[in-house]
Amino acid sequence: MRMTVIGTGYVGTVHAACMAAMGHEVLGIDVDADRIASLAAGRAPIREAGLDELLARTVKSGRLRFSTSLAEGAAFARTHFVCVGTPQRSDGEAADLRCIDAVTNELARHLRPGSLVVGKSTVPVGTAARLGRRIAAVVPDAEVAWNPEFLREGSAVQDSMRPERIVVGVTSAHAESVLRTLYTPLLRAGAVFFSTDTATAELVKVAANSFLATKISFINAMAEVCDAAGADVTVLAEAVGADSRIGERFLEPGLGFGGSCFPKDIRAFAARAEEIGAGEAVAFLHEVDRINTRQRERTVSRARRLVGGSFADRRVAVLGASFKPGSDDVRDSPSLAVAASVAREGATVRVHDPQALDNARAALPDPTYTLDIPKACEQADLVLHLTPWPEYQQIDPRALVPVVRHPVLLDARNSLDARPWRAAGWSLHALGDPTGGTS
């Protein structure tokens, strides 16, 4: 089938390439001419495992093309996926829908009769119905459906090609049939298909993200209690996660969540709930957000104590800049937030990351950035482990001892094996660790 994918950011680029890989004819559309030129040459704008190869292959096959023209897209297909960004508004916590509104208004001018506009962007509940009314006023038999994405950065291609579930919110049997047909290869591979109304489909995405964010903040709240009680949050998390009703995933204590989804999604969800009179039902999300933010503050406070109470004239090495491993995304990165706070308090900061240095440098120019771990740690008074990249698990702690000024490490992700570090003479600390860095 033919389709367009409007918006070639993270979600749009992955979706376009994966739909083309399934055999569909796809036209990707964006207002950024430079990005479109790069994509047309088979170069992805983001670092994502397997995406470069998939993009190059589907472009070469001719099943994936790119354009800056919505009019061309409307002439090319009757099915249009909208994947534009919905960031947090600058004047509050609600989602900024200006981009999706602008795209919808312009697209409506060119739509052919019988067209289906499918939203994939994360939006406040009720957005699909509102956009549907707007489009129907221009093209009466055009429809709007909602098909939220559940991609994890670092495994987005795999999540697209082997999804656990596909959720569609529709207003007609025709729209459901179109989407079932588009996703037939995934359904045959075992993906569960949920067909519902548009409001439920919109809520599924934010409800899922809110639950996962709550789970992360819960275990970080337990880490804070463990610090006060002299208990071990790592063992606590393992024991709690062994309960099959709870599960161990997302019970990793540490610096907390970041990125472009969880923080802004839970804030926008809470804001929209207030608007529709259900604010008390999700009031706990404000505390989830506060706990997450407090983890960054607790990490800086712990680091400050480890360098004697002040960062002035101290050298701090930061291992990790991206908000999670496997991605070069630094949007709302807890790692960069901690690095920025430490630098503001007077420390000389050197940052290492395997993939995200260009984006980190653009977001936070002040620190020194390097692709060499020993260089980042040179004469450091403290090493901060902030993003749990696999590369950091492979570090030989003995080799770094003569490089640093003081062998002190704060594992803010509670993911390093403390034994070899302490055996090599390091004082290793972690949030929720009762040993206080002793061997």
C-alpha positions as CSV (number, residue, x, y, z in Angstrom):
1,M,0.0,0.0,0.0
2,R,1.0,3.6,-0.4
3,M,1.3,6.0,2.5
4,T,3.0,9.1,3.7
5,V,4.9,9.7,7.0
6,I,4.7,13.4,7.9
7,G,7.5,14.4,10.2
8,T,10.9,12.7,9.9
9,G,12.2,13.0,13.5
10,Y,12.9,10.0,15.6
11,V,9.5,8.3,15.3
12,G,8.8,9.3,11.7
13,T,12.2,8.2,10.3
14,V,11.9,4.8,12.0
15,H,8.3,4.3,11.0
16,A,8.9,5.3,7.4
17,A,11.9,2.9,7.0
18,C,10.2,0.0,8.7
19,M,6.9,0.3,6.7
20,A,9.0,0.4,3.5
21,A,10.9,-2.7,4.7
22,M,7.5,-4.4,5.1
23,G,6.9,-3.8,1.4
24,H,4.8,-0.6,1.4
25,E,5.5,2.4,-0.8
26,V,6.3,5.3,1.6
27,L,6.8,9.0,1.0
28,G,8.4,10.8,4.0
29,I,7.6,14.5,4.3
30,D,9.3,17.2,6.4
31,V,9.7,21.0,6.2
32,D,13.5,20.6,6.9
33,A,15.0,20.5,3.4
34,D,18.5,19.6,4.7
35,R,17.1,16.7,6.6
36,I,15.1,15.5,3.6
37,A,18.2,15.7,1.4
38,S,20.1,13.6,4.0
39,L,17.4,11.0,4.2
40,A,17.0,10.8,0.5
41,A,20.7,9.9,0.4
42,G,20.1,7.1,2.9
43,R,21.6,8.9,5.9
44,A,19.6,8.8,9.2
45,P,19.4,12.0,11.3
46,I,19.6,9.9,14.5
47,R,21.8,7.1,15.9
48,E,19.6,4.0,16.2
49,A,20.7,0.4,16.0
50,G,20.0,-1.0,12.5
51,L,18.4,2.2,11.2
52,D,21.2,3.3,8.8
53,E,21.3,-0.1,7.0
54,L,17.5,-0.3,6.8
55,L,17.1,3.3,5.6
56,A,19.8,2.8,2.9
57,R,18.2,-0.4,1.7
58,T,14.7,0.9,1.5
59,V,15.7,4.1,-0.3
60,K,17.8,2.1,-2.8
61,S,14.8,-0.2,-3.4
62,G,12.7,2.8,-4.4
63,R,10.0,1.9,-1.8
64,L,11.0,4.9,0.4
65,R,11.3,8.4,-1.0
66,F,11.2,11.9,0.6
67,S,9.8,15.3,-0.1
68,T,9.0,18.6,1.5
69,S,5.6,18.9,-0.1
70,L,2.3,18.0,1.6
71,A,0.6,18.5,-1.7
72,E,2.8,15.9,-3.3
73,G,2.0,13.6,-0.3
74,A,-1.7,14.0,-0.7
75,A,-1.5,13.2,-4.4
76,F,0.7,10.2,-3.7
77,A,-1.5,8.4,-1.1
78,R,-4.7,8.3,0.8
79,T,-3.2,7.1,4.1
80,H,-1.1,9.6,6.0
81,F,0.8,9.0,9.3
82,V,1.5,12.1,11.3
83,C,4.6,11.9,13.4
84,V,5.4,15.5,14.4
85,G,6.7,16.5,17.8
86,T,4.5,17.4,20.8
87,P,7.0,18.9,23.2
88,Q,6.1,20.5,26.6
89,R,4.9,24.0,26.3
90,S,7.3,26.8,27.4
91,D,4.6,28.4,29.5
92,G,3.4,25.3,31.4
93,E,3.3,21.6,31.6
94,A,0.8,20.9,28.8
95,A,1.8,19.5,25.4
96,D,2.5,22.0,22.7
97,L,0.3,21.1,19.8
98,R,1.1,23.9,17.4
99,C,3.1,21.7,15.1
100,I,0.4,19.0,14.8
101,D,-2.3,21.6,14.4
102,A,-0.3,23.3,11.6
103,V,0.3,20.1,9.8
104,T,-3.3,19.1,10.0
105,N,-4.6,22.4,8.7
106,E,-2.2,22.3,5.7
107,L,-2.8,18.7,5.0
108,A,-6.6,19.2,5.0
109,R,-6.2,21.6,2.1
110,H,-4.8,18.9,-0.1
111,L,-6.5,15.7,1.0
112,R,-8.4,13.6,-1.5
113,P,-11.8,12.1,-0.7
114,G,-11.6,8.9,1.4
115,S,-8.3,9.8,3.0
116,L,-7.2,8.4,6.4
117,V,-5.0,10.6,8.6
118,V,-3.4,8.4,11.3
119,G,-1.7,10.1,14.3
120,K,1.3,8.5,15.9
121,S,2.4,11.5,18.0
122,T,1.8,11.4,21.7
123,V,-1.1,13.8,22.4
124,P,-3.6,14.8,25.1
125,V,-6.8,12.7,25.1
126,G,-9.4,14.3,22.8
127,T,-6.9,15.6,20.2
128,A,-7.9,13.0,17.6
129,A,-11.6,14.0,17.9
130,R,-10.8,17.6,17.6
131,L,-8.5,17.1,14.5
132,G,-11.2,14.9,13.0
133,R,-13.8,17.6,13.2
134,R,-11.3,20.1,11.7
135,I,-10.5,17.8,8.7
136,A,-14.1,16.7,8.2
137,A,-15.1,20.4,7.8
138,V,-12.8,20.6,4.8
139,V,-13.1,17.0,3.4
140,P,-16.3,15.5,4.7
141,D,-15.4,11.8,4.1
142,A,-11.8,12.0,5.4
143,E,-11.2,10.3,8.7
144,V,-8.7,10.6,11.6
145,A,-7.4,7.5,13.5
146,W,-4.8,7.2,16.2
147,N,-2.0,4.6,16.3
148,P,0.4,5.4,19.2
149,E,4.0,4.3,19.0
150,F,5.7,2.3,21.7
151,L,9.3,2.7,20.6
152,R,12.3,2.5,23.0
153,E,15.3,4.5,22.0
154,G,18.1,2.1,21.2
155,S,15.8,-0.7,20.0
156,A,13.3,1.3,17.9
157,V,13.8,-0.8,14.7
158,Q,13.3,-4.0,16.6
159,D,10.3,-2.6,18.4
160,S,8.8,-1.6,15.1
161,M,9.4,-4.8,13.3
162,R,8.6,-7.1,16.2
163,P,6.1,-5.2,18.4
164,E,4.3,-6.7,21.3
165,R,1.1,-4.9,20.5
166,I,-0.5,-2.6,17.9
167,V,-3.1,-0.2,19.2
168,V,-5.4,1.7,16.8
169,G,-8.2,4.1,17.7
170,V,-10.7,4.3,14.9
171,T,-14.2,5.7,14.1
172,S,-15.1,3.3,11.3
173,A,-14.7,-0.3,10.1
174,H,-13.0,1.1,7.0
175,A,-10.2,2.7,9.1
176,E,-9.7,-0.4,11.1
177,S,-9.5,-2.5,7.9
178,V,-6.9,-0.2,6.4
179,L,-4.7,-0.4,9.4
180,R,-5.1,-4.1,9.8
181,T,-4.0,-4.5,6.2
182,L,-1.0,-2.2,6.6
183,Y,0.2,-4.1,9.7
184,T,-0.6,-7.6,8.3
185,P,3.1,-8.7,8.4
186,L,3.4,-7.8,12.0
187,L,0.1,-9.5,13.0
188,R,1.3,-12.7,11.3
189,A,4.4,-12.5,13.3
190,G,2.4,-12.5,16.5
191,A,1.7,-8.8,17.4
192,V,-1.5,-8.4,19.4
193,F,-4.0,-6.0,17.7
194,F,-6.2,-3.7,19.8
195,S,-8.9,-1.8,18.0
196,T,-10.7,0.8,20.1
197,D,-11.9,4.4,20.1
198,T,-9.5,7.3,19.6
199,A,-9.7,8.5,23.2
200,T,-8.6,5.1,24.5
201,A,-5.8,4.8,22.0
202,E,-4.5,8.2,23.0
203,L,-4.6,7.2,26.7
204,V,-2.9,3.9,26.3
205,K,0.4,5.6,25.4
206,V,0.5,8.1,28.3
207,A,-0.9,5.5,30.7
208,A,1.9,3.1,29.8
209,N,4.6,5.7,30.1
210,S,3.1,7.0,33.4
211,F,3.1,3.5,34.9
212,L,6.8,2.8,33.9
213,A,7.8,6.3,35.2
214,T,6.0,5.5,38.5
215,K,7.9,2.2,38.8
216,I,11.2,4.0,38.3
217,S,10.4,6.7,40.8
218,F,9.1,4.2,43.3
219,I,12.4,2.3,43.5
220,N,14.3,5.6,43.7
221,A,12.1,6.7,46.6
222,M,13.1,3.4,48.2
223,A,16.8,4.2,47.6
224,E,16.3,7.4,49.5
225,V,14.7,5.5,52.4
226,C,17.5,2.9,52.3
227,D,20.1,5.7,52.6
228,A,18.4,6.9,55.7
229,A,17.9,3.5,57.2
230,G,21.3,2.0,56.3
231,A,19.7,-0.6,54.0
232,D,20.7,-1.9,50.6
233,V,18.4,-0.8,47.8
234,T,19.9,-3.2,45.2
235,V,19.0,-6.3,47.2
236,L,15.6,-4.7,48.0
237,A,14.9,-4.2,44.3
238,E,15.9,-7.8,43.5
239,A,13.7,-9.2,46.2
240,V,10.7,-7.0,45.3
241,G,11.1,-7.7,41.6
242,A,11.2,-11.4,42.2
243,D,7.4,-11.2,42.9
244,S,5.8,-12.2,39.6
245,R,3.1,-9.6,40.2
246,I,5.7,-6.8,40.2
247,G,8.6,-8.0,38.0
248,E,12.2,-6.8,38.0
249,R,12.1,-4.5,34.9
250,F,12.2,-0.8,35.6
251,L,13.2,-1.4,39.2
252,E,16.7,-0.2,38.7
253,P,17.6,2.4,41.3
254,G,19.7,5.3,40.2
255,L,19.7,8.7,38.6
256,G,16.1,8.4,37.2
257,F,14.5,8.8,33.8
258,G,14.9,11.5,31.1
259,G,14.6,11.7,27.4
260,S,11.9,13.2,25.2
261,C,9.0,11.0,26.4
262,F,8.6,10.2,30.1
263,P,9.1,13.6,31.7
264,K,7.0,15.6,29.2
265,D,4.4,12.8,28.8
266,I,3.5,12.5,32.5
267,R,3.4,16.3,32.9
268,A,1.1,16.7,29.8
269,F,-1.1,13.8,31.1
270,A,-1.5,15.4,34.5
271,A,-2.3,18.8,32.8
272,R,-4.9,17.3,30.5
273,A,-6.5,15.4,33.4
274,E,-6.9,18.7,35.2
275,E,-8.6,20.2,32.1
276,I,-11.2,17.4,31.9
277,G,-11.9,17.3,35.6
278,A,-9.8,14.2,36.5
279,G,-6.8,15.9,38.0
280,E,-7.1,14.2,41.4
281,A,-7.0,10.8,39.8
282,V,-3.4,11.3,38.5
283,A,-2.2,13.8,41.2
284,F,0.4,11.2,42.2
285,L,2.2,11.9,38.9
286,H,3.4,15.2,40.2
287,E,5.2,13.3,43.0
288,V,6.6,10.8,40.5
289,D,8.1,13.8,38.6
290,R,9.4,15.4,41.8
291,I,11.1,12.2,43.0
292,N,12.7,11.8,39.6
293,T,14.0,15.4,39.6
294,R,15.2,15.0,43.2
295,Q,17.5,12.1,42.2
296,R,19.5,14.5,40.2
297,E,19.8,16.8,43.1
298,R,20.7,13.9,45.4
299,T,23.4,12.8,43.0
300,V,25.0,16.3,43.0
301,S,24.7,16.5,46.8
302,R,26.4,13.1,47.2
303,A,29.1,14.1,44.8
304,R,29.7,17.4,46.6
305,R,30.3,15.5,49.9
306,L,32.7,13.1,48.2
307,V,34.9,16.0,47.1
308,G,35.0,17.6,50.6
309,G,31.9,19.9,50.5
310,S,32.7,22.1,47.5
311,F,33.4,21.6,43.8
312,A,35.6,24.7,43.6
313,D,39.0,23.8,42.1
314,R,37.9,20.1,41.8
315,R,38.2,18.0,38.6
316,V,35.2,15.8,37.9
317,A,35.0,13.1,35.2
318,V,31.5,12.3,33.9
319,L,30.9,8.9,32.2
320,G,27.9,9.2,30.0
321,A,26.0,12.1,28.4
322,S,23.0,10.5,26.7
323,F,19.8,10.0,28.7
324,K,20.2,6.2,28.2
325,P,22.6,3.8,26.6
326,G,22.2,2.9,22.9
327,S,21.1,6.4,22.0
328,D,22.8,9.7,21.2
329,D,19.7,11.6,22.5
330,V,20.5,14.1,25.3
331,R,17.1,15.7,25.6
332,D,16.3,16.1,29.3
333,S,19.3,13.9,30.0
334,P,19.8,13.4,33.8
335,S,23.5,12.9,33.1
336,L,23.9,16.3,31.5
337,A,21.8,17.9,34.2
338,V,24.2,16.6,36.8
339,A,27.2,17.6,34.8
340,A,25.8,21.1,34.3
341,S,25.1,21.5,38.1
342,V,28.6,20.3,39.0
343,A,30.2,22.7,36.5
344,R,28.1,25.7,37.7
345,E,29.4,25.0,41.2
346,G,33.0,25.5,40.1
347,A,34.3,22.1,39.0
348,T,36.3,21.4,35.9
349,V,34.2,18.8,34.1
350,R,35.3,16.4,31.4
351,V,32.6,14.2,29.8
352,H,32.9,10.9,27.9
353,D,30.2,9.2,25.9
354,P,30.5,6.7,23.1
355,Q,27.8,8.3,20.8
356,A,26.3,11.5,22.1
357,L,29.2,13.9,22.3
358,D,28.1,16.1,19.4
359,N,24.6,16.5,20.8
360,A,25.9,17.0,24.3
361,R,28.3,19.7,23.1
362,A,25.5,21.5,21.4
363,A,23.2,21.3,24.5
364,L,26.0,22.1,27.1
365,P,29.1,23.7,25.6
366,D,31.0,24.4,28.7
367,P,32.5,21.0,29.7
368,T,35.4,19.4,27.9
369,Y,34.3,16.4,25.8
370,T,36.4,13.4,24.8
371,L,36.0,10.0,23.3
372,D,38.9,8.7,25.5
373,I,37.9,7.4,28.9
374,P,41.4,7.8,30.5
375,K,41.5,11.4,29.1
376,A,38.1,12.2,30.7
377,C,39.4,10.8,34.1
378,E,42.8,12.5,34.0
379,Q,43.6,14.0,37.4
380,A,40.0,13.6,38.5
381,D,39.0,14.1,42.1
382,L,35.8,12.2,41.4
383,V,34.4,10.0,38.7
384,L,30.7,10.0,38.1
385,H,29.1,7.0,36.4
386,L,25.9,8.6,35.0
387,T,24.8,6.6,31.9
388,P,25.1,2.8,32.0
389,W,26.8,2.2,28.7
390,P,28.2,-1.4,28.3
391,E,31.6,0.2,27.6
392,Y,31.8,1.3,31.2
393,Q,31.4,-2.3,32.4
394,Q,34.6,-3.2,30.5
395,I,36.8,-0.6,32.2
396,D,39.8,-2.0,34.1
397,P,39.7,-0.1,37.4
398,R,43.4,-0.8,38.1
399,A,44.4,1.0,34.9
400,L,42.6,4.1,36.0
401,V,44.1,4.4,39.5
402,P,47.3,6.1,38.3
403,V,45.3,8.4,36.0
404,V,43.0,10.0,38.5
405,R,44.0,12.2,41.4
406,H,41.7,10.4,43.9
407,P,40.2,7.0,43.1
408,V,36.7,7.9,44.1
409,L,33.7,6.9,42.0
410,L,30.0,7.6,42.4
411,D,27.9,5.0,40.6
412,A,24.7,6.9,40.2
413,R,23.2,4.0,38.1
414,N,23.9,1.3,40.7
415,S,25.0,-0.9,37.8
416,L,28.8,-1.4,38.1
417,D,30.2,-4.4,39.8
418,A,31.7,-2.9,42.9
419,R,34.1,-5.8,43.7
420,P,36.8,-5.2,41.1
421,W,36.7,-1.4,41.7
422,R,37.1,-1.8,45.4
423,A,39.7,-4.5,45.0
424,A,41.7,-2.0,42.9
425,G,41.6,0.5,45.7
426,W,38.7,2.6,44.6
427,S,36.2,4.1,47.1
428,L,33.0,3.3,45.3
429,H,29.7,4.8,46.3
430,A,26.1,4.4,45.0
431,L,22.7,5.8,45.9
432,G,21.0,3.5,48.4
433,D,24.3,1.7,49.2
434,P,24.8,1.1,53.0
435,T,28.5,0.4,52.7
436,G,29.4,4.0,52.1
437,G,32.1,3.0,49.7
438,T,34.1,0.8,52.0
439,S,35.5,-2.4,50.8
